[in-house]
Amino acid sequence: MTTAILRPLPRTLLTGVLALAGTIASFAVTTAPVEAAERGVYAVTLASPLDMPQREIIDGAMWRCEADRCSAPAKGERALSLCGKVARQFGEVSRFEGPKGELDADDLAKCNAAVVRK
């Protein structure tokens, strides 16, 4: 009689474990996009490609550039101010995009004014 009680236990246990794993996985999947949107990244296109890959810390974030593309994790800086610092370090910027959107032509002109003052 004890074997009849013990047999369903592994199936029940397996079902419970799978249900718990599925629930945990669904929480991980649904919160990941929220974290990415809050944290985000900056993506920059330079007007002229670099000769070789470069890395530089700007405002506490590691910027990685290769050819005409640069990126860094967003840490809440003002995009226009940060764009100017990136332009001073790597050269004229043709596109600057962050978690809050892309800089327009007027802001890019202000950003690139930092290169002239170098």
C-alpha positions in Angstrom: 0.0 0.0 0.0 2.9 2.4 0.7 4.1 2.0 -2.9 0.8 3.4 -4.2 1.3 6.5 -2.2 4.9 7.0 -3.2 4.5 6.5 -6.9 2.5 9.7 -7.6 4.9 11.7 -5.5 7.7 11.9 -8.1 5.3 13.0 -10.8 3.7 15.6 -8.5 7.2 16.8 -7.4 8.4 17.0 -11.0 5.2 19.0 -12.0 5.8 21.4 -9.1 9.4 21.9 -9.9 8.6 22.5 -13.6 5.9 25.0 -12.7 8.2 26.9 -10.4 11.0 26.9 -13.0 8.6 28.2 -15.6 7.4 31.0 -13.3 10.9 32.1 -12.5 11.9 32.1 -16.1 8.8 34.2 -17.1 9.7 36.8 -14.5 13.3 37.0 -15.8 12.0 37.4 -19.4 9.5 40.1 -18.6 11.8 42.2 -16.4 14.8 42.1 -18.8 13.4 44.6 -21.3 12.5 47.0 -18.5 16.0 46.9 -17.1 17.5 47.4 -20.6 15.2 50.4 -21.3 16.1 52.0 -18.0 19.8 51.4 -18.3 20.2 51.6 -22.0 23.3 52.4 -24.1 24.6 55.3 -26.1 25.3 54.5 -29.8 27.4 56.9 -31.8 28.4 57.1 -35.5 31.5 59.1 -36.2 31.8 61.2 -39.3 35.3 59.7 -40.0 36.3 56.1 -39.1 39.1 55.6 -36.6 42.4 54.0 -37.8 42.3 51.5 -35.0 39.9 50.5 -32.2 40.0 52.7 -29.2 38.7 52.7 -25.6 38.3 55.6 -23.3 36.5 56.3 -20.0 34.2 59.3 -20.4 32.1 60.4 -17.4 32.7 57.0 -15.7 31.6 54.9 -18.7 33.9 52.8 -20.9 33.4 53.9 -24.5 34.4 51.4 -27.1 35.0 52.6 -30.7 35.8 50.6 -33.8 35.9 52.1 -37.3 33.0 54.7 -37.2 31.0 53.1 -34.4 31.2 53.8 -30.7 29.0 52.7 -27.8 28.9 52.9 -24.0 26.4 52.0 -21.2 24.1 54.9 -20.4 24.5 56.3 -16.9 22.0 59.1 -16.9 24.2 61.9 -18.4 22.8 64.7 -20.5 23.1 63.5 -24.1 24.2 66.8 -25.6 26.9 67.4 -23.0 28.2 63.8 -23.4 28.1 64.0 -27.2 30.5 67.0 -27.0 32.9 65.0 -24.8 32.7 62.0 -27.2 33.4 64.4 -30.2 36.4 65.9 -28.4 37.8 62.5 -27.8 37.1 60.6 -31.0 36.2 63.2 -33.6 33.1 64.7 -35.3 29.8 62.8 -34.6 27.3 62.2 -37.4 24.8 60.4 -35.2 24.2 60.2 -31.4 21.5 58.0 -29.9 20.7 57.3 -26.3 17.9 55.8 -24.2 15.8 58.9 -24.7 16.2 59.0 -28.5 18.5 60.5 -31.1 20.0 64.0 -31.2 18.6 66.2 -34.0 20.7 68.2 -36.5 20.8 71.3 -34.4 22.0 69.4 -31.3 24.6 67.5 -33.4 25.9 70.9 -34.6 26.3 72.0 -31.0 27.9 68.7 -30.1 30.5 69.0 -32.9 31.3 72.6 -32.0 33.3 71.0 -29.2 35.7 69.5 -31.8 36.5 72.9 -33.3 37.4 74.3 -29.8 39.8 71.5 -29.2 
